[in-house]
């Protein structure tokens, strides 16, 4: 039997707007071999994250751009099939930053053992019990410093991170939790499934600022921001004294080229002695004590029935471009991952 090849998705050209299938090209290459201190990981799940779109631009804002002809990068879940490091044994299930391919190599320190002892199906470790859960938990409790009685606004409320962030706010004792999402179906799901008191439709931008004001007549203590742009601008106009803004993402500018002009509402950060702070979950992944405590907390909420999560699993290597497009068209529910079929 011939040795397996490594299927890859490469960047054919830089996208104009959201990435489309024509911007990507599939290719095959020999399976890479790990160097000293590295591991070879057989990828089982590719995580579809909006921030990947940034890496396709010439200036991604942070991190290195994907070169034309280079592999698309993103978070993966997989199995160590060869190890040249004492940090990870062969057979270990891991998550880490890899590539859209069947196999990836890299330093063992770049991959993190899955907390498989919790007993969940593999896709759950790409969502609530993985980096998505850690992002929402870190952002809400560490960055935003949620306090009981806070009024909380979460944009992208029906998305993977936002759906958890709103529930964490409720579980942390927030007095009022309001979401922002795109369209009546997502808004209804945010209230029905994720416990929001109210969800506002950002597809009515002319009404958004007034709707936020009506939802929070006494102002907002915490903004958990996933979208940015005009949504963040509208939220900043309703901050209370000593409000905190956790800047998780700026999906509104992904694929838009130059950053949008600065917001006049940023002045409210000064007026109200408020704080805005951006964060990346990768900043805490090496702190195993900290992330372990977060995952134990999330596991307890799941098993008690207090926390709901939704995962949209697509199947097959060829489905990757269309699946990624769903992030920007809204044709998915919850965390979106692609489960790769066996390489041939």
Residue pairs with C-beta under 8 A, 6 or more apart in sequence:
3 30
3 31
4 31
4 102
4 343
4 344
5 28
5 29
5 30
5 31
5 343
5 344
6 28
6 29
6 30
6 31
6 32
6 101
6 102
6 103
6 343
7 26
7 27
7 28
7 101
7 102
7 317
7 343
8 26
8 27
8 28
8 29
8 71
8 99
8 100
8 101
8 102
9 24
9 25
9 26
9 71
9 72
9 100
9 101
9 320
9 321
10 24
10 25
10 26
10 27
10 69
10 70
10 71
10 72
11 23
11 24
11 25
11 56
11 66
11 67
11 68
11 69
11 70
11 71
11 72
12 22
12 23
12 24
12 25
12 68
12 69
13 22
13 23
13 68
14 23
14 56
14 57
14 58
14 68
15 23
15 53
15 56
15 255
16 255
17 255
17 256
18 53
18 254
18 255
18 325
18 328
18 329
19 53
19 56
19 255
19 321
19 324
19 325
20 321
20 325
21 321
21 322
21 325
23 56
24 72
24 320
24 321
26 317
26 318
31 40
31 102
31 103
32 40
32 103
32 104
32 105
33 40
33 82
33 105
34 40
34 82
34 83
34 84
34 105
35 84
35 105
36 84
37 84
37 85
37 107
37 108
38 84
38 85
38 105
38 106
38 107
38 108
39 80
39 82
39 83
39 84
39 85
39 88
39 94
39 105
39 106
39 107
39 108
39 111
40 80
40 81
40 82
40 83
40 103
40 104
40 105
41 76
41 78
41 79
41 80
41 81
41 94
41 96
41 98
41 103
41 104
41 105
41 106
41 111
42 78
42 79
42 81
42 102
42 103
43 76
43 77
43 78
43 98
43 101
43 102
43 103
43 104
43 340
44 76
44 77
44 78
44 79
44 122
44 339
44 340
45 76
45 77
45 78
45 122
45 123
45 126
45 337
45 338
45 339
45 340
46 74
46 75
46 76
46 100
46 320
46 337
46 338
46 340
47 74
47 75
47 76
47 77
47 126
47 131
47 335
47 336
47 337
48 74
48 323
48 324
48 326
48 327
48 336
48 337
48 338
49 74
49 75
49 327
50 249
50 251
50 254
50 327
50 328
51 249
51 254
52 72
52 73
52 74
52 324
53 254
53 255
53 327
53 328
54 60
54 61
54 62
54 63
54 254
55 63
55 64
55 65
55 66
55 72
55 73
56 65
56 66
56 72
56 255
57 65
57 255
57 257
58 65
59 65
61 259
66 72
66 73
71 99
71 100
71 101
72 99
72 100
73 97
73 98
73 99
73 100
74 97
74 98
74 99
74 100
75 95
75 96
75 97
75 98
75 126
75 131
76 95
76 96
76 97
76 98
76 99
76 104
77 93
77 94
77 95
77 114
77 122
77 125
77 126
77 130
77 337
78 93
78 94
78 95
78 98
78 104
79 91
79 92
79 93
79 94
80 88
80 89
80 90
80 91
80 92
80 93
80 94
80 111
81 90
81 103
82 90
83 89
83 90
83 92
83 108
85 107
85 108
87 108
87 109
88 94
88 108
88 111
88 113
92 113
92 114
93 113
93 114
93 116
93 122
93 125
94 111
94 112
94 113
94 114
95 111
95 112
95 114
95 125
95 126
95 130
95 131
96 106
96 110
96 111
96 112
97 106
97 110
97 282
98 104
98 106
100 320
102 317
102 340
102 343
103 343
109 286
112 285
114 125
114 130
115 125
115 129
115 292
115 295
116 125
118 129
118 295
118 299
120 129
123 311
123 313
123 335
123 337
123 339
124 130
124 309
124 311
126 132
126 311
126 335
126 337
127 133
127 160
127 309
127 311
127 334
127 335
127 337
128 164
128 298
128 302
128 307
128 309
129 295
129 298
129 299
129 302
131 281
131 285
132 160
132 161
132 164
132 335
133 164
133 294
133 295
133 298
133 309
134 281
134 284
134 285
134 291
134 294
134 295
135 161
135 248
135 281
136 161
136 162
136 164
136 165
136 168
137 164
137 168
137 294
137 297
137 298
138 279
138 281
138 284
138 294
139 161
139 165
139 224
139 246
139 248
139 279
140 146
140 165
140 168
140 169
140 172
140 222
140 224
140 246
141 168
141 172
142 279
143 244
143 246
143 277
143 279
144 152
144 222
144 223
144 224
144 244
144 245
144 246
145 244
146 152
146 168
146 169
146 172
146 173
146 174
146 222
147 173
147 221
148 172
148 173
148 174
148 175
149 173
149 174
149 175
150 169
150 173
150 174
150 175
150 221
150 222
151 174
151 175
151 176
151 178
151 216
151 218
151 219
151 220
151 221
151 222
151 240
152 166
152 169
152 174
152 176
152 177
152 178
152 220
152 221
152 222
152 223
152 224
153 178
153 179
153 180
153 212
153 215
153 216
153 220
153 222
153 223
153 224
153 235
154 162
154 165
154 166
154 169
154 177
154 178
154 179
154 180
154 196
154 223
154 224
154 226
155 162
155 179
155 180
155 202
155 223
155 224
155 225
155 226
155 227
155 228
155 231
155 232
155 235
156 162
156 180
156 181
156 226
156 227
156 249
156 251
157 163
157 166
157 179
157 180
157 181
157 186
157 187
157 190
157 194
157 196
157 199
158 179
158 181
158 186
158 187
158 189
158 190
158 194
158 199
159 181
159 226
159 334
160 334
160 335
160 336
161 226
161 248
161 249
162 179
162 181
162 190
162 224
162 226
163 190
163 193
163 194
163 308
163 309
163 310
163 334
164 307
164 309
165 224
165 248
166 177
166 179
166 190
166 194
166 195
166 196
166 224
167 194
167 195
167 301
167 306
167 307
167 308
169 177
169 222
169 224
170 177
170 195
171 301
171 306
171 307
174 222
176 197
176 215
176 216
177 195
177 196
177 197
178 196
178 197
178 198
178 199
178 200
178 212
178 215
178 216
179 187
179 190
179 191
179 194
179 196
179 198
179 199
179 200
180 199
180 200
180 201
180 202
180 208
180 227
180 231
181 187
181 189
181 190
181 199
181 200
181 201
181 202
182 201
182 202
182 203
182 330
183 201
183 203
183 330
184 201
186 199
186 330
187 199
187 200
187 201
188 199
189 333
190 196
190 199
191 197
191 198
191 199
193 308
193 310
194 308
198 215
200 208
200 211
200 212
200 215
202 208
202 227
202 230
202 231
204 211
205 230
208 230
208 231
208 234
209 234
209 237
209 238
212 220
212 234
212 235
212 237
212 238
213 237
213 238
216 238
218 240
219 238
219 239
219 240
219 243
220 235
220 238
220 239
220 240
220 243
221 240
221 242
221 243
221 244
222 243
222 244
222 245
222 246
223 232
223 235
223 236
223 239
223 243
223 244
223 245
223 246
224 246
224 248
225 231
225 232
225 235
225 245
225 246
225 247
225 248
225 249
225 250
226 248
226 249
226 251
227 249
227 250
227 251
227 252
228 247
228 249
228 250
228 251
228 252
228 253
228 260
229 250
229 252
229 253
229 260
230 252
231 252
232 245
232 250
232 263
232 265
233 263
233 264
233 265
234 265
235 245
236 245
236 263
236 265
236 266
236 268
236 269
237 265
237 268
239 245
239 268
239 269
239 272
239 274
240 272
241 272
241 273
241 274
242 272
242 273
242 274
242 275
243 272
243 274
243 275
244 274
244 275
244 276
244 277
245 269
245 274
245 275
245 276
245 277
246 277
246 279
247 276
247 277
247 278
247 279
248 278
248 279
252 260
253 259
253 260
254 328
255 328
266 276
268 274
269 275
269 276
284 290
284 291
285 291
298 307
301 307
302 309
309 334
309 335
310 333
310 334
310 335
311 334
311 335
311 337
312 326
312 332
312 333
312 334
312 335
312 336
312 337
313 337
313 338
313 339
314 323
314 336
314 337
314 338
314 339
315 338
315 339
315 341
316 338
316 339
316 340
316 341
317 338
317 340
317 341
319 338
320 338
323 332
323 336
323 338
326 332
326 336
327 336
